[in-house]
Structures are given as structure tokens and as C-alpha cells.
Amino acid sequence: MPNLVLVSPAMNGMSGFQELESHHLVPGDMLVLKEGKTLLPCDAILISGQCIVNESMLTGESIPVTKTHLPQADNFKPWRMHCAEDYKKHVLFCGTEVIQTKADDTGVVKAVVLRTGFNTAKGDLVRSILYPKPMNFKLYRDALRFLMCLIAFAAIGMIYTVCVFALNGEEAGEVVKKSLDVITIAVPPALPAALTTGIIYTQRRLKKKGIFCISPQRINMCGQLNLICFDKTGTLTEDGLDLWGLLPCERNCFQDIHSFPADHSLPWGPVFRAMAVCHSLIVWEGKIQGDPLDVKMFEATNWVIDDSSGHQIEGQGSTHATVVRPGPKASSAPVEGVAILHQFPFSSALQRMSVIAQEIGGEQQVFTKGAPEMVAMLCRAETVPLNFESKLLLYTAQGFRVIGLACKSLQAGKQSTDLTREEVESDLTFLGLLIMENRLKRETKPVLEELSAARIRSVMVTGDNIQTAVTVAKNAGMISATNRVILVEANKIPGSFSASITWKPLEENKTEDYRGLAKAMGLEPRSPRVFTSAVPVQDDSPPTTERRIRLALASGQYHFAMSGKSYQIVAQHFRHLLPKLLLNGTVFARMSPGQKSSLVEEFQKLDYFVGMCGDGANDCGALKVAHAGISLSEQEASVASPFTSRTPSIACVPELIREGRAALVTSFCMFKYMALYSTIQYLGVLLLYWQLNAFGNYQFLFQDLAITTVIGVTMSFTGAYPKLVPYRPPSQLISPPLLLSVVLNILFSLSLQVFGFVVVQEQPWYSKTDIYSACLSVNNHMENSSSISSLGLHGMRDGAHGQTDNGYKSYENTTVWLLSTINCLIVALVFSKGRPFRQPIYTNYVFILVLIGQLGICLFLVFADIDDLYSKMDLVCTPTTWRISMVIMLAVTLAASFLVEEAVIENRPLWLLLKKTFRYHSKSHYKRLQRVLEQDSAWPPLNETFFSDSVAISVEGSMGGHSNPTFDSNEDAL
């Protein structure tokens, strides 16, 4: 901490300073920041001077941020309440880097420690990473339930084992061992590892595609995503802005537009001065750094920033003012330069920034830029053109980002530091509109079209102007050209605790849209009346026209758009309407970071699986709370997001969904296979227990290692299918198709083993006591020499029996083990699903080769007659006809399993028909709400206002001014 000096609050002057280690800091200590770069070890509030800070560690943007000192308040309100939403511009956050300090008249930059350790902003980020919000995914919850079922299944087997062995007089120790064996057989211990294997392979494939994951468990959740929230700037559109044009204003009228780049330079004047000084740019490491908008605006002037440490400004004394001067390529200017004396940084709450500047040797002036609507409100009415709103709509409707400019002169003799922001930003003169172009990324429209075709909703959540956001949404394909956009505006009523909410078409002033919709329906619409939010307009004409238009809108071809302010008011005063608005809400503009997080959580409450894709700037909160947060920034803030894309393009979103779906299906396949494998082994052991027999050690080892382990490792190699289909894989194990698949295959396996177990005992060569009778009878028949063969074979049998008989060998054991082993291969093949979520199984070459190799080994064991091999594997010789019979049984089982899996389990039309027949409806909250709204002919409202005190007013005569009980705030809207 070389550039931080601690001074006791009780001390004054430099004599009280002392240097301390950062871990000694406590809230209330006063810090002095000296010149040079400083990494802050705590949260502190600036009380004197000014700082330029790099907050990329917290925001993900390496744009320098200007921090100003806490203003002197004349009241006794707490500083946080006094600063309201702008308090952050006075706070230096832990983990950020102070890259430049500017002292004021006191000569030092001071700050007071607010928070330390995990209570800081950085500590909160680290804590959220260490202890993320738990995700209750149905797959994992159902997996535990299924394991409980297997344990219950094992308990039944234990009781059966105890009864069988105890009744046959076996020793107690042997009975206990056999009973415990059943648990390890019925409950597969390799199940968690097998499920994890698929996620690991998916994570590896994502890494090859430039998508990094720090929370692998969320990969499966990506397979369920059905709503994606996108930030706009830097995500859907290019990160940088291009200066498109300038619409200057003189004498209350807009002039000819000045396009960029142009052959002629911008003439000297108030607009030029505003572009040269109204910014918060700095020179850092030899480059101009700051907001991309400010950079583009300043570069258009061809001026340069003089980064000298101090400048003598007339009337201001020695100060650290930033001076801008004409550059080598600049056109001639009548001044040597302009000094920026004081800044009022950009505030998202105020939607503007201002500077006090002074021409060298000239007078002081105020320059303001910000949201055009806000800037116009601060200007004298006579300076704002009458066609201001129509011009603004003209450019925002084309997707341009529009900035308003204004200025005024200050009285001579006033110190810039003595002026409040309210005094500075009043009685301004409107200068014009700065028009910035923010182009869509090349990948944006194809990706959104792909998501739409897959029935995945796309929602825009941005901090930009609502009209610009709607235009970008239309250009990107989020909103079809034939769909209506309904603007939802909510406002608090001054002087009361109630609020109002209004629905109106976004293009309210364009009556052609209203007429066009009615004309398309063969109607003759009336002229829409002037909108008001308080007085109902009476009209005795029948409401047929607008009612039919509203019915057309109720078909779902509409989108809601609202601002962050309206969203906040709706959430507070019209809570019952929020789910309905979210169901068709597509554009959310002027949203703060906290509102973005809240919106994601509200979508989750409707049972949506929500993904959030942002550039990591002010999206960190939403990225953390979403089911799958995808950061397009590799800055430090990306550690808060489960997924980070190396390529700053939303093309990673469908790629992640494809891999998530493949991983989810792989998890189900592995779960089904592991359940069947354990059940097959469990049934075989219980059958043999009936004869006090069991599988041998090498038999267990072969099934567990050579078969199941290898299959578990290679089954997950299958990649994702390249096309997103318009439906998702199931999200839970307890679903009819999956349960039916498991149950039917268990029945097939049970039938196969029981049939083999019973039929082998009916064979003429079968002997319960003589395990070599089959080979003996066959050889006697073939050689027609019973006495010689009998002696020879009996000698061989006796020798072999004396050496290797360990009690496991029997015809039942050989038959059941061979059938169950190859049955494991059958279910592995049948459960290895390909399309529509994974690539065809034949593309998994390793898995296919493994199955072929395992099947070859198993068939070799079936038909081989090698004494040493059979002796090791506890197998006995059987006639060739019986071996062929076993192969036929296995072939029938394969055919039955494959036919049922393809014709029934994977038959999507059949299940849809069953759902329709039995009137099954989804239990998801948003699905239930959709069904309710489909029956509500009054939804969506059009040109209506409702108040939080349950009074509904229609402003279109067609509704007759009566309140609509459907929207009574005391009723449950659902």
C-alpha cells in the first residue's frame, strides 16, 4: 500500500499521517491518496479531491471512471440518502485501481474507510462465487429419489436372501455376507461417477469451442433453457459506437444534418465546444481512455487532450484542470484551448453529465449532454424546436442512439467549485442532437432466428433508450414486423402513495398502424382519441371495432416494452399484473443492474429456465442469478458467470444449449443404463440364490470392469446434434416415457433370465449334481463309444472338479451369467440415443468399437470350449444347440427392446396424442398463465389506465369508461 497514508480522524495537518499495513484499516479511518497508481484494499468514500479509477475488476469494463468528492449538504440527512442512487460516484471500491488523483483547494485527496474484508463490494463478489445460489434441478432431486427406490429394492432382496439361506441351514456369517452383497449389487456405486463423466466430456467439447465453464453442474441446466435474456450494447450490437451525424439547432429550429465522416470539418461554435469538452476522457498510458461514446465524439473534433499536471486558469488559481487543444488535423479555431474546470459525472439516475469549461482567456460555460428527453427538460422552452419529439422518434426508430447537447454561460467571478449541480443544469440552451450508430453484430440475427425456430424466447434487457431498444429488437428479429408493440408506462401519482399503469401502442402518434390493423380485419376504425390517464372519454358508439382489434392482439401477436422505472413501479404497486406482463414482455429498457437481476428472478418464478447473456459490464448480478449466465467478456468480472465465451458473440448461446441438451440426454442414458445394469445383475443373483448359488468373483469382475466401466466411459463420447429442435429433453427422471422405458426393459431382462433359468432345467442333458453331463451325453452320441468316452471324460471331470469346483459352477449359473452379460450390451446399445439431441450413435466410433469388441468376447465365451478359461470363469460346458438357443433368446430381447424404445418411448406424436386424450396440461406457471390469458378477451389492454387503488379507466370511448374487474388489484390475476 505505497500510495495510501492513514491519518487519524482526530488529527489535522500532515503531521498526523502515518503509514500502516492495509489489514489494520477499520471503518472510520481517513485515507490520503497520493499521486501514482493505487490498488484499493477497502471501500472508501471520497471527501475531497477527485479520482480516476479503473473498475474493470468489478464491472468487466476497463473504461476509467471519474469519482468526485461527497458534496457538502446543508441538511442533516445521511450521506447515502442525500446522494440517492448516485452514491457510487463518490465511493472508491475495494479491488479497483486508482490511476489518477486530482487535488482540490486543500491540496490532498482524502477518503474515509466505509467497509473492509468480505463486507466490501469485492468481498461480496468473492462470497457470491464461493457460495453461489443453489440450483434445485429436478434431475438431481429425482436421482436421489430413484436411489431411495433402489435401496428399497435392495431391502426386499436382503429379506429374500435371509429367508432362502436361513431356511436352508446356512451359517449366520454366510447369510450376512450374502445379504450385504445384494445392497452393493442393487445400488450401483459407480452411478455418480458415470453421470459426472458425461459432464466432463461436454465441458471438454465446450472448451474446444472457446466456451469455458466454472460450474459444470449447470451444463445440464443449459439443456432446459427456454428463455434467454440478452444485453444490447456489446452483446447484440457492436461494442463500439460510430458517429453518424449531428443535427444542430439554432434559433429554435433544427438545421441541416452534418454527417460523419464528411469532407468539410464541423464549424467552430457552441456545438463544437460541447463535443470537445463535455466528456470524462483522460490520457492513460499515452492513449485517450474513457466511454466509447465520448471517445468517438471527441475524435470527431480532431482536438487533443493536454495531460500536463497543472494549468494556470484565470480566476481559478493553480488547478489540475484538463485542457483540450486543437490537434494537427483540426481546423483553425479562434482559441488556444479550453480548460475543463469541473465535472458532474454521468449519472444513470439523472441520465446526463455536465462540465464547467472555460476558454483560455475567455468566459466560463456549462455544457451538458445526455438523454435527449432529459436534456430538453433542462433547457429553456424557447430554445427547443417544436418538432423535437418527431425528430427524436425519427432517428430512434431507425435504431440510432441519440444524445442531446445543451449549454449556457456562467456569470463572471463565480468559482466553479461553489456551484451545485442543480444551479449548473438549469436554464440551458438547446444545441442539437448527436446521432450515434450502433450496428447489429453479424451473428445476431441468425442466432436469434435459430432460437426462435427452437421455441426459445429471446428478451432484451438494456440500459438504452426504449425506442432504440425496440428498433434493435425488430431489426434483430426478436419482434416480427407484423407484431404489435405495446408500451407499458407506470408512474407514481404525486402527493399520494398510489400509482398508475398505462398500456398504449408504442407508435401512438402513428394512426396508420391503428388503421392498418383494423383494415386488415375488414373493419372501418374510428379515429383514436387523445390519450389521457385520468379522465375517461365517454362514447356512445358500440365497442365492436376496438374489441375485435383487441381480440386480434389476444392471439399472442404482441409484445410488451417497458422501462426500468415502470418495471420497478409495477413490481411494487401492481404485483398481480407482473406475471402477465412478463409473459409477453420482450424489451426492457433503461434497466439498472439490480433491476436486471430482479427481472431474471421474476422469470424464474414463472418456471422459465432462464439464460442471461451479457458483456460482463453491468450484467454481473443477472449472470449470477440466471440458471446459465454467459459472459462475453474475459475481464475479471467473468468469474461471476458460470460460462465465459472467448469469442464476444452470441453464437455461443445455441452452441451451449445444444451441448447442454446432449449432456442432459447423456445423463439420462447413463442413469437408465446403470439402473438396468444393476437390476440385471440383481435379478441374476437372486435367481441363483434360489439354488444357494451365485456369480463367481471373475464373473462379477468381468461384468463390472470389462463391460460396465468401459461402457460408462465411452457412451458419453457422443456429441451434440447440430440442429436445435423445437422441444426440450425431459428435465426429470420421474416422467412417463423414461419410467416406462426402464420398467419395460427390466421386464424384458427378467423374462430373459427366468426363461433361461427354467428352460435349462428342462433340457434332457441337464443334471443338477453332474455339471459335465451335457458334454458327456453329446460326446457319447457323437463317438458312439460310451464306455471309453465315459471313462476318459469321467477322469477329466473328476480331475477338473477336484481342482476348481468352488460351488459356483452350474448350468443355471452359466446360462444366467451369459444371458445377463450380453443383456447389458443390449441395453447399452438401445439406451444410446442419437437424434434429435445427440449425433447418431454410429458417429461415436469408440463406443461402437467397444460394443463390437465386448460382444465378440462374450460370444467367444458362449461358443468356446476351453477348459482352463471356463474353469477360471466358473462356466461349464453346454451343448451347441443350447448355446444357439441362448443367442436366439438374446436376439429376441434385442428386437423387443429396440422396437419398444423406437416405436413407443421415442414416439413423440404418440405421447402428444396421449396428453391430448387424457387432457394433460403442463404444470409450469407460465403455461398455466398462458391458458388463462387465452380465455381473457380483455387482455391485452389497449389505451387504458389502471390505478393501484383498483380503479380502472378506459381512455378509449369503446370501453365506455367503466372499470374492468379483471384488473382489480385486490383480485388474484391468475
N, C-alpha and C positions, 0 to 999 in steps of 0.2 A: 504494500500500500504506500508507494513512494510519494504520491501526489495528494494524499489525504492527510490533513492535520486535524487533530481533535482539540477542541477548546471547551472548557467547562462553561455551562450556561451562565454561571455567576461571574465569569471573568470578562473583562473588556480589554480590547487592545491586543496587540500581537504578543505582549509579554505573557499572556495566559495560555498560549498554544503549547501543545506537547504532542509528539508523535506516539501512536500506540498501534499494537497489532489489531487487525480487524476483528478478531474474535472477542476483544474486550468491549466492543461497541454495544451500547444499550439504547433503547428508545429515549429520546430527550437530549442525547448528546448533540453538540453542534460541530459540524464539519466545515473546514475551509478547503475548497478545491483550488489547487494551484494549476498553473499552466502545464500542458502536456496531457497525454492520454492517461486515463484512469479507469480501471475496472472497478465498478461499484460493488462493495461487499454487503450492502444493505439497501433497503428502501429509505429514501430521504426526501424531504420537501424543501424546495429551493426558496430561500427567504431574501436573497439579494443576488444581483447579477443575472447572467444568462448563460445557458449551456447548449452546446450542440452534442447530441447523443446518438449513438448507433444502437438501436434496439432490435437488431436482427435476431438476437438470441431468443427474444420473446415473441416477436411479430413475424419473423421469417423474411422481412424486407430489410435490405441493407441501406435504406434511404435514411440519411441523417434527419433527426427530429430536433426541432428547437424547443427548449424548455425555458420558460420565463419564471421570474420570481413571483411569489404569492403577493397579490395586491393588498394594499392597506385598506382594511374595511372600517367604515365608520360605525358599524353596529357591533354587537357582541355575539353574533351568530358563530357557530363553529366553522372553521375554515372549509370543511368538506361541504357543508350546507351552503355556504356563501358562494363557492365555486360551482356548485351543482354538478352537471355532467362533464364540465371542463377541468375537473380537478387534476386529471392525468397530465395536463400540460405543465403542471408545476412540480410533478413528482419524478425523481430520478429512481429508476427501478434497479433492484439487485441483479447483477449479471450483465447489465448493459455497460457500454463503454462511453465515457465522456471523451470526446475527441477534440473539443474546443471550449474554452471558457471566455466569457466577456464580463469584465467587472463593471460595476456602475460607479456612482459618485463615492461610495465607501471605499473603493479600491480593492475589495476582495469579493469572492463568490462564496456565499455561505449556504449551508443546508442543515436541516435538523433531522436526525435519525427518527424514522417512523416505525420500522419493523426490521427484525433480524431473523436469520435462520429460516425455518420452514414456514414462518408467517409471512415471508416476503412473496412477491409475485413469482420469482424464480422458484422459491420453495414450494409454492402452490403447484407449479408446473411439474416439479420433480415428484411431489406427493401424488399427483394425479397419474403419473406414469408408474410409480411404484404400486399404487393401489387403484387400479382402473375400476370404472363402473362395471359391476358384474353383469354378464350377459346370460340370461336364462334361456338357453337354446333348447328346444324341445327334444332334439336328438339325444343330447347328453342326459336330460332328465328321463327320457324313455329308456335309455340304455341302462340306467340304474334300476328302473322298474323291471326290465327284462332280466337283468341279473338276479333280482329277487325271485323272479319266477323260476329261473334255473336252479336257484338254491332250494326252492320248494320242491322242484322236480327231483333234485338230488336227495332231499329228505325222504321222499317216497321210495327212492331206490335204496336208501340206507335201511329203511324199515323192512323192505322186501329182502334185502341181503341178510339182515339179522335173523329174520324168520326162517329163511331157507337153510342157512348154515347151522343155526341153533337146533332146528328140528332134526338135522342130520348128524347131530352129536359132535360138531367141530369144536375145537378148543376156543376158549373165550378170546385169547390173544389173536388167533387167526380170524375170528369173527370181526373183531375191532378193526384189524388191518384191511380186511375186505370191504368193510363199511366205509372207512375213510377213503379208500380208493375211489369209491363211487363219486365222492364230492369233487375230487380233482379231475374226474372224467366228465362229469356233467357241467361243471363251471370251468370254461376254458381259461386258464391263467394267461394265455397269450393274447386275449382279446384286446386289452388296452394297447399293447404294442402293435397289433395288427391295424387298429384304427389309426394310430399315430403314423404308421408307415405311409399311408396314402397322403396324409397332410404334408409329410416331409417331402415326398416326391413332387407334390403340387407346388410347394414353396420353392423347390429347386427349379421347376419349369418357369415359375414367375420370375425368378432371379435372372434366368437367361433372357427373359423378355424385358428386363430393366425395371421390374416391379419388386420392391423389397418389402419384406413383412417382418414386423417385430412382435406380432401377436398371432401365431399360427392357428390358434383355435378359432379365429374369426374367418378363416378361409372357408370353412363350411357354411358360415352365415352368408358369405357372398353368393352362394348358390340360391339363396332365398330372396335376394334383393328384388323389390318390385317398385321402388321409388328412389330416384336419385336427385339430390339437391345439388345444383351447380352454382358456384360463384360466377360472376360475369367477367369482370376485367381480369385478364391474365389466365382465365380458365376457358371460357367460351370465345373470348375475343383476344386479340393480340395484347401482349403485356404493355407495350408502349403505345403512346398516342401520337398521331400525326396532326400537325396544324393544318387545317383545311382552308379556313378563311376567317376574315374579320369583317363584321358588319358594324361600321362606325355610326355614331349618332351625333348629329349637330342640329341645334335649334329645334329640338323636339321631333326630329324626323330622321329615319334611317337613310343612310347614304348608300352609294353603290358598294357592293361587297368587294373586298380586297382578297383575292385568292392567293394561296401559297402552294408551291413556290411561284413567284411572279417575276417578270422581267424587271419591274421597277420596284424600288425599295419603299417601305412604308414611310410616309412623310412624317416629319417631326411634329409633335403635338401632344395633347394630353393622353391620347390612346397609346402612343409610342412610349411615353414616360411610364404609364401604368404597366405595360409589358416589360419594361426594363427594370422596374424596382419592386413590383408587387409580387414578391416571392420570398421563399426562405432558403435560397440556394447558398451553398458555401463552396469554397475551393478546398478540396481534401485530396492530398497526395497528388497535386498537380492537375486534378480533374474537377469539373463542376459536378457537384453531387446534390441530390435533392429529389423532390417529387418529379416523376417523368413529365407531368403536365407543365410544371414550372420550367423544366429544362427545355422542352420544345418551344415554349413561349419566349423564353429569354434568348435562345439561339436564333430565333427569327429576327431579332433586333440587330444581330452581329456586334453586340457590345460584349465587353469582358468585365470580369469581377476583379477589382484590385484587392488582393488579400493582404495588404500591408496591415500591420498590427494596430496602428493608431493614426487618426487623422484629425487635423485641427479644423473644426467647423465653426463658422461664425455664429456667435451667440450660444454655442453648446459646449465650449471648452474642449479639452482633450478627451476624446471618446473613442471607443473601439467600433466606430461606425463602419459598416460595409459600404464601399464606394464602387459604383459601376461607371465605366468609361467607354467611349466609342472605341471599337476594335479596328484592326487594319482594314477589314472589309466593310465597315459601317459607312453609311452615307454621312455627309457633313452635318454636324449638329451645332447649334449656337451656344452650347455649354461645354465646359471642360469635363464635367461628370456630375453624377447625382449621388448623394450620400443617403443611405437608409439609416435613419436615426433610431427608429423604434419599430418593433414588430408586435402585432397582435396575431399570434399564430392561428392557423386554420383550426376551427372547431367543428366537429361533426354535428354538434347540437345546434350551433349558430349557422352552420353551412356557409362560412365565409372566413376570410382573413383580411387583415388591413396592415398597412405600413405608413409610417410618417417619414417622408423623404424631403430632402432639401437640395436644390440645385446649388452647386458650389458658387457662392456669391449671389444666390437668389433667395426666394421665399420658401417657406415650408408648405408642403401639401400632403394631403391624405389620399391614399389610393386603396381601393377596396375591390376584391374580386371574390366570386362565389357563385352559389346557385342563383340563376337569373331572377327567379321569383323573389328570393330574399333580398338581393341587391336592389331590385326595383322598389321594394317596400321602404328601403332606407333613403331613397332619392326623393328630391322634390318633385311633386307630381307634374309640374310644368316641364320638366326635363325628360320625362318618359314618353316615348312615342305612343300614339293612340293605338297603333297596330302591333304593340309589343307582344301581346299574347298570341296573335295569329302567326307572327314571325317566329316566335319561340316554338310553337307547335309544328310549324313547317319543317324546322330543322330537327327537332327531337323525334318527330315521326319518321324521319329518314335514318334514325339511329345515330345521329351525331351527338357528341357530348358538348353541351353549350355552357359557357361561363360568362357571367355578367361582369362588367367593369364599371367603376364609378370613381369620382374624385371630388375634392373640394380644397380650397385654400384655407390655411390657418392664419389667425391674427399674429402679427409680428410681436416678438417679445415673449411668447409663451414657451416654456420648456416642454419638450415632448414627453418627458417622464412624468409631468404633472397632470397629464390629460388621462381621463378614464376612457375605456372603450366605448361607453355609451356616448360620450361627448364627441369622440372622433367619428363614430359611424352614425352620423345624423346629418340631415340636410345636404345630402350628396348630390352631385350632378351625374346623371347617367351618361356613360361614354359609349356604350355599344356592347356587342356580343362577340365573344371569341368562340369560334366553332372548331372543335377537335373531332377527328375521325378515329374511331376505334374499330378496326376491321375484325370480322369473324376469322377465326383460325380455319385453315383449310380442312381440318379433320372434323370440325364441329358439326356441320350439317349431316354428313354421312353417319356419324356416330349416333346422333340423336334420332335419325331415321331408323337406324338399326335397333335402337332401344324401343322406339315406338312400335316397330313391327313385332317385337318380342313382348309387347304389352307391359313395358316397364315405364312408369310415369317419370317425366322429367320436370323439375321445378327449378326456377331461377330465384336465387336469394342473393341480392346485391345491395350495395350501398349507393348505387347510382340513381339518377332521376327515373321516375316511374314510366314516363312516356318513352324515354330512351330504352329502358329495360323491356317494355312491351314490344317495341320495334325490333330489338335484337332477338327477342323470343320468336317473333313472326319470321324474321329472316332466317333464323336457325332451324325453323320447323317445329318448335315447341307448340306454337299456336297456328292452326291452319288458317289459310286466307278466308275460308268460308265460316269460320267460327267467330262468335261474338266475344268481346272482352268487356266485362262489367267491372267498373271501378267501385271499390268499397271504401268509403270515407267515413271515418269515425272521429268525432270531436267531443271534447268536454264542453259542457254548457257553462259559460262564465257565470260566476256567482252562485253555483249550485254544485251538488255532488253527483249529478246525473250526467248522462252523455247521450249523444245521438249517433245513429249509424244510417248511412245513405247508400243506396245502390243506384248507379246510373251508368249508361254506356260511356266508355272512355272517350269516344268521339261524339260527345253530347252536342257540339255545335255543328256537326255534320248531319243534317237532316236526311241526306241522301241514303245513309246507312239504314235509318229507320224506315224510310220509304221503300228502299230496296228489298228489305226483308219481307215487308208486307206485300209488295208487288209480286215477289217470287211465290207467295202463297195465294195469289189471285185476289188480294184484298185491296181496298182503297183506304189507306190510313189517313187519320186526321193529323193535322199539324201538331207536333209535340209542343206542350206548353212550357213556359219559363219555369225552371226548376227552383223550388224553394223548400226549405227544410222545416218550416214552421206552420205555414197556413195552408190548409187543404183547399184545392181548387175544385169547386162544385161543377159538375157537368151532368146534364140530364140525358145525354145520348147513351145508348146501350154500350156496354163494355166489350162487345164482341171482338172488335179488331185487336185491341191490345191483349185481350185474354187469349186469343188464338196465337198471337205472336209469342206470348209467354209460354204457351204450351209447346211451341216450337223450340223455345230455349230450353224447356224442361227435358227435351230429348237428350240432353247431355252435351250439346254442341256449343258450349260456352265456357269461359274461363274467368276466374276472379283475379283481379290485381289489386294490391293494397300496399300501403307504405308501412314502414316500421312503427310510426306513430299510431296509425289506425289499428295495426295488429295489437299494439300494447293496450289500447283502449278497449278493443273487442275482448281481449283476454281478461280485462278487469271488470267490465260492465256488461258484456254480452257473452258470458261464458258458454251459454247454451247454444249460441249460434256458431261458435268457433269450429266445432267438428264439421258442420255443413259447409262453412267457407273453405276449410282445408280440403274438403273432398274434391273441389274443382278449382282450388287456388293454384295458379301456375306462376305468377310473378309477384315477388315480394321485394319491394324496392326500399331504399333508404333504411336498410336494416342494420342495426348495431350488432357487434359481436355477441352480446348477451341475447339479443332477440333471435339471432340465427340459432344459437344453442336451444333456446326455448322452442322455436319452431320445429326443430328436429325431434325434440322430446314429445311435442304435441302430435306429430305424425306417428311416432311410435305408440302413443296411447290409442291410436286408431287401428293398431295391429299391422301397420305397414312395417316392412323390413327396409330400413332407410339407409341409403348410402349418401355420403357427403363428399363432394369433390371440390377442392379449393386450392389456391396457390400458397396456402400456409401463412398468409398475412394476418387478416383478422378473422380467419376461419378456424383457428385452433380449437376453440371451445366446441364448435359444432363437429369438428373432425373427431374429437374425443368421445362425444356422447352418441354419435351415429353407430349403427351396427357395423358399418365398414367405412372408415374415414380414409380418403385417398388424397394425399398431399402431392401437389405438382411442384413443390419446392424442395430443394435439398438443403435448405438452411437448417439451423439448429432446431427451429420450431417443429420440423417434420418428425421429431422423436415423439411428439404427442399424438401422431397419427399412426394407426396400425399398418397402413400401407403408404409407401412413397414411390412415386414414379420418377425414374431417371429422365424420361422424356416429358417435358411440360405440355402434354397433350391429353385430351380426354379420351383418346383412343385406348388408354389403359383400362377404362371403365368396362366396356364389353369384354375385354380380354380377361379381366378379373372375374367377371360374372361367369364367363364360360368355364374358367378353371375352377371357380367355386362350385358350380353345378357338377362338374366332373368329380371333384373331390367329395362332394356330398353323396353322389351316387356310388362312388367307390367305397365310402364308409358304410353305406347300406349293404353293398355287395359283400364286403368283408364281414360285416356283422352277421348277415344271413349265412355266409359260408362257415364262420366259426361256430355259430349256433348249430348248424346242421352237422358239422364235423363232430362236435362234442356229443350231439344226440345220437348220431350213427354209432359212435364208439360206445356210448352209454347203453344203447339197446342191445348191441352185440354182447357186451359184458354181462348184462342181466340175463340174456338168453343162456349163456354158458354157465352162469351161476346156478341155473336150474339143475344142471348136472354136476354141480360142485367143480366146475372147470372155469378157466379164464384165459385171456390172451397171455402169451408169453412175453418176457421182457423185450426180446428183439422185435416182436410183433408190435408192441406199444412204441418202441423206439422208431421203427420204420414209419409208422403212421404219423407220429408226432414230428419227426425231423425230416425224413426224406419226402414226405407228402405235404403235410400242412404248413410247416415252416417255409419251405421253398415256394409253395403257392401263395402264402401270405406276403412274401417279399415281392413276388413278380406280378401278382394280379393287379397291383396299383400302378404298374408302368403305363397303362393305357391313358393316352392323352385326351384332351377335351375336344369335343366336336366343334368344327369351325363355325357353325351357324347357330344363332340363338333362336330357339323355338318359342312360340307364344304361350308357353306354360312352364311352370317350375317343377322340379322334382319334389316328392313329398318331403315334409320337414320333420316328420315324426315316425318312430318305429311302429307305434300303435295305429296303423292305418289299414283298412280292409285289404287292399291289394298285397301289401307286404306280409301281413299276418296270414292271409290265405296262401301265399307262396310258401311260407315257412311250414305251415300246417300240412299242406298237401305233400310237400317233399318229405316231411317226417313220416307221413303215412306211406308214401312210396318206399322209403327206406325200411320202415317197419315191415311192410308186406314182403319186401325182397328178402330180408333176413329171416323172418319167420317161415316163409315158404321154403327157403333153402334149408333151414334148420329142421323142418318137419319132413320134407321130401327126402333128404339124405338118409333119414332113418328108415324110409320105406324101400330103399334100394335092396336088391337081392344079395348083394355082396357086403351089405352093412353088418358090422358086428360091434357091439358096444365094448367088448372086452379085448377083441383081437383087432388092433389097428392096422394090421397088414393083410387082413382077409381079402381086401379088394384086389390088391396086386397079385395075391396068391391065386385067387379064382380066375383072374384074367390070364395069368401065365399058364395055369393048368389047362385052360381051354385052348390056348394057342399052341402049346408044345405037345399037348396030348400025352403027357408023361407025368402023371400026378405024383407017383411015388418019389421019383428022382427030384423033381422040382420041389416037392413038399419038403424033402429033407434039406435040400440046399437053401430054400427060402426060409425054412424054419430056423436053420442055423444062422442065416443072415439076420432074421428078425430078432432072434434071441440075443445075438451079439449086439445089435443096434439098441435093442430095448434095454439091455443091461448097461449100456454106456450113456445113453442120452435121455431115457424116459424120465421126465421131471413132472409128470402129471398133467401137462398142458395138452399133449397130443391126443387128438381125437378127430373123427370125421366131421363132427359138428364144429370143432374149432377151426379146422382147415377151411370148411365151407363158409362159415360166418366171417372169418377174418378176410378171406379173399374177396368175398362179396362186399363187405363193408369198406375195404381199402379202395377198390375200384369205384365204389359208390361215391367216395369222397372226390374222386376225379370228375365224376359225372356232375355233381352239384357245383363244383368249381367252374366247370365249363358253362353250365346252364345259368349260373348267377353272374357270370362275367358279361354284364350288359354293355352294349355298344351304343348305337344311336337311340335316342336323339341327343343325349347329353355327353356321351363319350364316343370316341372313334370306334369303328368296328373292331371286334376282338382280334381279327387276323392282323391288324396293324401292330399289335403287341407281340412282336416276334419272339421275344424272350419267353413270355408266358406260354405261347403255343409250343415252342420247342421243349419247354419244361414239361408240359402236359403229355406231349408225344413221348418224351423220354421216360416219364413216370409210368405211362400206360404200357410202354414196351417192357419195362422191368416187371410190372405186375403180371402181364401176360406170360412173360418168361417164367415167373414163379408158378403160374397156373399150369403151364404145359411142360415145364422142365421136370425131370425125374432124377435129380442129382441128390444122392443120399446125404452127402455132407451138408449141402445147402439146406435141404429140407430139415435135417436134424438141428441145424443152428436156428432155423426159423420156426421150429416146433410144428412143422407141417407133416402130413402123411400122404402117402401115395393114393390116388383115386383113379378109377378107370377114365380113359379118354372121353368116353361118352358123357360121363358126369361133368367133366371139365367143359365140354362143349355146351352142355345144358346150363352151366353157370354163366357162360358168355352170353347165351341167348337170354337168360333172365336179366342180365345187366343191360343188354341191348333194348329189351322191352322197357326197362326202367328209364333208360336214357330217352327213349322215344316219348314215353308218357310225361316225363319231367319237362322236356323241351316243348312238347305240344301244349301243355298246360301253361307254361311260362309265356309262350308267344301268343297263344290264342286267347288266353283268359287274363293272365296277370298284366301283360303289356298291351292289352287291347283297350286303348283309351276310349274309343267310341262306346264300347260295351259298358264301361264304368260310368260314362256320362249318361247313358240311357238308364242305367240303374238309379243314378242320382235323381234323374227326372221322374222316373217311375215312382220312387219312394219319397219324392219331394224333399230331397235332402238339400239344405242350404248351408253355405259356409257360415261359420260362427265368427269370422273376423268382424271386428267392429265396423270397419269401413264398408264391408259388403252388406251388412245389415242396414247401415245408414243409406246406402245406395238404393236398396229396395224400398225404404221408406220414402225417399225423395221422389222415386219414380211414380209413386201414388199421389204426390202432392202437386196439384196443378198450379198452386200459387208460388211455387219455387222454380226458378229464382225470382226474387222481386225485381222490379224494373221501375226506376224513378220513384222510389218510395223511401220514406224516412221513418225510423223507429227510435223511440226513446227508451232509456233504461228504466223509466218508471212505468213501463208496459203499455204506453200509448203508441199506437201505430198510425201513421198518417200517410195517405196516398197523395202525391202531388200531381198525379195524372188524373184527369176527370173520370177516366174509365173505372176507377175504383170507388168513386163516389165519396171519397174522404172518410171511409169507415175504417176502423181499426181491424186488423186481421188477427184473430185469436191464435193463429198458428205461431205467431212470433211473440206472444206474450212472454216476457222474461221470467214470469213466475211458473211457466209451464216447462215440462221436460220436452225439449225439441226433438228428442229421439223417440 
